Amino acid sequence: MNEPTSASAGQVAEPSTRGPLDGLIVADLSRVLAGPYCSMLLADLGATVIKVESAAGDDTRAWTPPDKDGVSTYLMSITRNKRSSVLDFRDPDDIALVHELYRRADIARQTFRPGALEKFELDYESARAINPGIIYLSITGFGTGAGAGLPGYDLVVQAVSGLMSLTGASDGPAYRAGISVFDVMTGLHGAIGILAALHQREETGEGQHVEANLLSSALSGLVNHSGGFTAAGVVPHRMGNAHPSVYPYETMPTKDRNVIITAANDRQFRALCEVLGIPEIADDERFRLNADRTANRAELHPVLVERLVTWSADDLFVALNDAGVPCGPINTIREGVELAERLDLHPRATVGDGSRAVDLVRNPLTFSAAAPRYDFPPPDLGEHTDELRAWLSTPLG
């Protein structure tokens, strides 16, 4: 299957390393976060992603601060390796171009309200009639049933799913997570669905409609909390940074700043006590087993704190990790990136060349026989429209 290429100024060369998804073409009609994050992951792995935008552009183009040289870094973080084309769904000629894109694509993705694309004949049934092999992913807020008319925003889903009932101090207000966690999670679920459907297509030759929604992804992502309710009828509550089933597994003080300590089993707890110089505590009947420690956390907490506040956070981090006890300081984003660099995780990837080059966070996957690519910088609005029109107007050989 041919792909659009370009050698014009401001665009980088075609990738020199084949990715695992090299050769796949994605028609990306999604916007904001869940859909664009999903399609960026596919693009990183070699798929050709054509981002179809309106003349106003993706909402995130206007989401600042922060920005780099006047461009939203929110947008930059989810649009690398994509080509941007502006098409008007009110224009029959542009609709015909999308239809031709569907014909050539392996995957289509959209995040419009259920039913919104039917009047343009850009919905799944229309796409399937054009290309029976297409994998078509729809992402909504609340599915296509009784919740079809509800707008889907991550913050709303954090509230209605129950997540916010778990965040914050037990005696304080509920808080949102620091990122749009369910948008990201739904994007990941969408990518898994696409890859599963592609595998099935290898056997059947047929595409299919894959659906994901924020609320279902949220309830899945709440794992032990949602499972505790569905299996046992237990409704969890806010516990700050504490864990309902494990102790110590939370924020703890040192003499200079807080750290996270997660002694999640009996061996780790014993090692913690040894580092703190209180090995006898690990043999105390009140604290010997995890269930005991969890039940008696109010008694154990001050015993640990008394020793923890004699340590600096940095020294404790080293000592506990050397002893096999997971521990970490509460870092800023800068400190988190710097830690990844010290651990040789290479968190940065420079995308693009020359004045278009920008450092972004790399794709988290590594492969023994392939490599993610970082060839195309986040595109300007409509940067590849002419290229797309020319490609779609050229008959397939």
C-alpha positions in Angstrom: 0.0 0.0 0.0 1.5 3.3 -1.0 2.0 6.1 1.5 2.1 9.8 1.0 5.6 11.1 1.0 7.1 14.6 0.9 10.5 16.1 0.3 9.4 19.7 0.7 11.0 22.2 3.1 10.2 21.9 6.7 9.5 18.2 6.5 11.9 15.4 7.4 12.9 12.4 5.4 11.0 9.1 5.5 12.0 6.9 8.4 15.2 4.9 7.9 14.2 2.2 10.4 11.1 0.0 9.9 8.7 0.0 12.8 6.5 -2.9 13.9 3.5 -1.2 12.3 5.3 0.0 9.2 3.0 0.0 6.1 -0.3 0.5 8.0 -2.3 3.7 7.2 -4.5 5.4 9.8 -7.2 7.9 9.0 -7.4 9.9 12.3 -10.5 11.9 12.7 -10.0 12.2 16.5 -9.2 15.2 18.6 -8.2 16.4 22.1 -6.4 13.5 24.0 -7.7 10.0 24.1 -7.8 9.5 20.3 -4.7 11.5 19.4 -2.7 9.7 22.1 -3.8 6.4 20.7 -2.9 7.3 17.2 0.5 8.8 18.2 1.5 5.5 19.8 0.6 3.8 16.4 2.6 6.4 14.5 5.6 6.0 16.8 5.6 2.3 15.9 5.6 3.0 12.1 2.0 3.5 11.1 1.3 6.4 8.7 -1.2 8.6 10.6 -3.1 11.2 8.7 -4.7 13.6 11.1 -7.9 15.2 9.6 -8.7 18.6 11.1 -11.2 21.3 10.6 -10.1 24.8 9.6 -10.2 25.7 13.3 -7.8 22.8 14.2 -7.7 20.4 17.1 -8.9 22.0 20.3 -5.5 21.4 21.9 -3.9 23.8 19.5 -5.4 26.6 21.6 -4.6 25.0 25.0 -1.8 27.2 26.5 0.2 27.7 28.6 2.7 26.2 28.3 3.9 26.7 24.8 7.1 26.5 22.8 7.6 29.2 20.3 3.9 29.9 20.4 2.8 26.3 19.9 0.9 24.4 22.5 3.1 21.8 24.2 -0.1 19.9 25.0 -0.6 19.5 21.3 3.1 18.7 20.7 2.9 15.9 23.3 0.3 13.9 21.2 0.9 14.8 17.6 4.4 13.8 16.6 4.9 11.6 13.6 1.5 12.6 12.1 0.5 14.5 9.0 -2.1 17.2 9.4 -4.7 17.9 6.6 -7.5 20.3 6.8 -10.8 19.1 5.3 -14.3 20.5 5.4 -17.0 18.0 6.1 -19.5 20.4 4.6 -17.8 20.2 1.3 -18.8 17.2 -0.8 -15.4 17.2 -2.5 -13.7 16.9 0.8 -16.0 14.2 2.0 -15.1 12.3 -1.2 -11.4 12.7 -0.2 -12.1 11.2 3.2 -14.0 8.3 1.5 -10.9 7.7 -0.6 -8.7 7.8 2.5 -11.0 5.2 4.1 -10.5 3.1 0.9 -6.8 3.1 1.4 -6.6 3.0 5.2 -6.1 0.0 7.4 -7.5 1.8 10.4 -9.8 4.7 11.0 -10.4 6.5 14.3 -12.9 9.1 15.5 -14.0 10.7 18.8 -17.2 12.4 17.6 -20.5 12.0 19.5 -22.4 8.8 18.6 -24.2 9.3 15.3 -22.5 12.7 14.5 -20.7 11.3 11.5 -23.6 9.5 9.9 -24.9 12.6 8.1 -21.5 12.9 6.4 -21.3 9.2 5.6 -18.2 8.9 7.6 -19.5 6.5 10.2 -18.4 2.8 10.5 -21.1 1.4 8.2 -20.1 3.9 5.5 -16.5 3.1 6.0 -17.1 -0.6 5.9 -19.1 -0.3 2.6 -16.1 1.4 1.1 -13.4 -0.9 2.6 -14.6 -4.1 4.3 -11.1 -4.6 5.7 -11.0 -1.4 7.7 -10.6 -1.4 11.5 -12.7 1.4 12.8 -12.2 2.7 16.3 -14.8 4.9 18.0 -14.1 6.5 21.3 -17.0 8.1 23.3 -17.5 9.3 26.8 -20.3 7.0 27.8 -21.0 4.5 25.0 -23.7 4.4 22.4 -26.6 3.4 24.5 -28.4 5.5 27.1 -25.3 7.6 27.6 -24.8 8.5 23.9 -25.9 12.1 24.4 -23.5 12.8 27.3 -20.4 14.8 26.4 -17.2 12.9 27.5 -14.6 14.8 29.4 -12.0 13.2 31.5 -12.7 15.3 34.6 -16.4 14.5 34.5 -15.5 10.8 34.2 -13.1 11.1 37.1 -16.1 12.4 39.1 -18.9 10.0 38.0 -16.7 6.9 37.9 -15.9 7.1 41.6 -12.2 7.9 41.2 -12.5 11.3 42.9 -14.2 9.6 45.9 -10.8 7.9 46.5 -8.5 10.9 46.0 -7.7 13.3 48.8 -7.5 13.1 52.6 -10.2 11.1 54.4 -11.6 14.2 56.1 -11.1 16.6 53.1 -12.6 17.3 49.7 -12.3 15.1 46.7 -9.5 15.9 44.1 -8.9 15.1 40.5 -5.9 13.2 39.4 -3.0 15.4 38.2 -3.5 14.3 34.6 -6.4 13.3 32.4 -5.8 9.7 33.4 -8.9 8.1 31.8 -8.3 9.8 28.5 -4.9 8.3 28.4 -6.2 4.9 29.6 -8.9 4.9 27.0 -6.4 5.7 24.3 -4.3 2.7 25.5 -7.4 0.5 25.5 -8.2 1.7 22.0 -4.7 0.8 20.7 -5.1 -2.7 22.2 -8.4 -3.1 20.5 -7.0 -2.0 17.1 -4.1 -4.4 17.4 -6.4 -7.3 18.4 -8.7 -6.5 15.4 -5.7 -6.4 13.0 -4.7 -9.8 14.2 -8.2 -11.2 13.7 -8.2 -9.7 10.2 -5.2 -11.8 9.3 -7.5 -14.8 9.8 -10.8 -13.6 8.5 -9.8 -10.9 6.0 -12.6 -8.7 7.5 -12.3 -5.5 9.4 -14.6 -4.6 12.3 -15.9 -1.8 14.6 -14.0 -1.4 17.8 -15.6 0.8 20.5 -14.1 2.2 23.7 -15.5 4.7 26.1 -14.1 6.7 29.0 -16.4 5.3 31.7 -15.8 1.7 30.9 -12.1 2.3 30.8 -12.3 4.1 34.1 -14.1 1.2 35.8 -11.6 -1.2 34.4 -8.8 1.0 35.5 -10.1 1.2 39.1 -9.2 -2.5 39.3 -9.2 -3.6 43.0 -11.6 -0.8 44.0 -14.3 -1.5 41.4 -13.6 -5.2 41.8 -14.1 -5.0 45.5 -17.5 -3.6 44.9 -18.7 -5.9 42.2 -17.4 -9.0 43.9 -18.0 -8.2 47.6 -20.2 -5.1 47.7 -17.4 -3.1 49.4 -17.5 0.6 48.7 -14.0 2.1 49.2 -13.4 5.6 50.6 -10.7 8.3 50.6 -7.6 7.4 52.5 -5.2 10.1 51.3 -2.1 8.3 50.1 -2.7 5.2 52.2 -3.6 1.8 50.8 -6.6 -0.1 52.0 -5.0 -3.5 52.0 -1.3 -2.9 52.6 0.7 -1.1 55.3 3.1 0.7 55.1 2.3 1.8 51.6 2.0 5.6 51.6 3.7 8.9 52.1 6.0 9.0 55.1 8.1 11.9 56.5 11.8 12.2 56.7 13.8 15.1 58.2 13.8 17.1 55.0 10.9 16.0 52.7 8.3 13.3 52.3 8.9 10.0 50.6 6.8 7.1 49.4 7.5 3.7 51.1 5.8 0.6 49.9 6.7 -2.4 52.1 4.1 -4.6 50.3 5.0 -8.0 51.8 6.4 -9.4 55.1 10.0 -9.7 53.8 10.1 -6.0 52.7 8.7 -5.0 56.1 11.3 -6.9 57.9 14.0 -5.2 55.7 12.5 -1.8 56.5 12.7 -2.4 60.2 16.3 -3.6 59.9 17.3 -0.4 58.0 15.5 1.7 60.6 17.3 -0.1 63.4 14.1 -1.6 64.9 14.3 -5.3 63.8 12.2 -6.4 66.8 9.2 -4.6 65.4 9.0 -7.2 62.6 8.5 -9.9 65.2 5.9 -8.0 67.2 2.6 -10.0 67.0 0.7 -6.9 66.2 2.8 -6.3 63.0 4.3 -9.6 61.9 1.9 -10.2 59.0 0.5 -7.7 56.5 -3.0 -8.2 57.7 -1.8 -7.4 61.2 0.0 -4.3 60.1 -3.0 -3.1 58.1 -5.4 -3.6 61.1 -3.0 -2.0 63.5 -1.6 0.8 61.3 -2.5 3.5 63.9 -0.1 1.9 66.4 2.6 1.1 63.9 2.7 4.5 62.2 4.3 6.5 65.0 6.9 3.8 65.6 8.1 4.1 62.1 7.9 7.9 61.9 10.0 8.2 65.0 12.9 6.6 63.1 12.2 7.9 59.7 12.5 11.6 60.7 16.2 10.9 61.6 17.0 10.2 57.9 17.3 12.5 55.0 15.1 11.6 52.0 18.1 11.0 49.7 19.9 8.7 52.2 16.8 6.8 53.0 16.1 6.3 49.2 19.5 4.7 48.8 19.4 2.6 52.0 15.9 1.2 51.5 16.3 0.4 47.8 19.6 -1.3 48.5 17.7 -3.4 51.1 15.0 -4.3 48.6 12.3 -2.0 50.0 10.6 0.1 47.3 11.0 3.8 48.2 11.1 7.1 46.4 11.0 10.8 47.0 8.1 12.9 45.8 9.7 14.5 42.8 8.7 17.3 40.4 8.3 16.4 36.8 11.8 17.8 36.2 13.2 15.5 38.9 11.3 12.6 37.4 12.8 13.1 34.0 16.3 13.6 35.5 15.9 10.4 37.5 15.0 8.5 34.3 18.1 9.9 32.7 20.3 8.8 35.5 18.8 5.3 35.3 19.6 5.1 31.6 16.0 5.0 30.5 16.6 7.8 27.9 13.3 9.6 28.5 13.8 12.3 25.8 13.4 11.9 22.1 14.3 14.7 19.7 11.7 14.8 17.0 12.3 16.6 13.7 15.3 18.6 12.4 16.6 22.1 12.5 14.2 24.8 13.7 11.4 22.3 13.9 13.3 20.0 16.3 11.6 19.5 19.7 12.4 17.3 22.7 9.5 15.2 23.7 9.1 12.1 26.0 9.9 9.0 24.0 7.6 6.1 23.4 7.9 3.9 26.5 8.4 0.7 24.5 11.6 -0.8 23.3 12.0 -3.7 20.8 14.8 -6.2 20.2 14.1 -6.3 16.4 12.5 -2.9 15.7 12.5 0.6 16.9 10.0 3.5 17.5 10.5 6.4 15.1 10.7 10.1 15.8 10.8 11.5 12.3 8.0 14.0 11.9 7.7 17.0 14.3 4.2 18.0 15.5 2.6 19.3 12.4 1.4 22.8 11.7 -2.4 23.0 11.0 -3.0 21.7 7.5 0.8 21.3 6.8 0.2 18.2 4.6 -3.1 19.1 3.0 -1.8 19.6 -0.5 0.3 16.4 -0.2 -2.8 14.4 0.9 -5.0 15.8 -1.9 -2.4 14.9 -4.4 -1.9 11.4 -3.1 -5.7 10.7 -2.9 -6.2 12.0 -6.4 -3.6 9.6 -7.8 -5.1 6.2 -8.8 -3.6 3.3 -6.9 -1.2 1.3 -9.0 
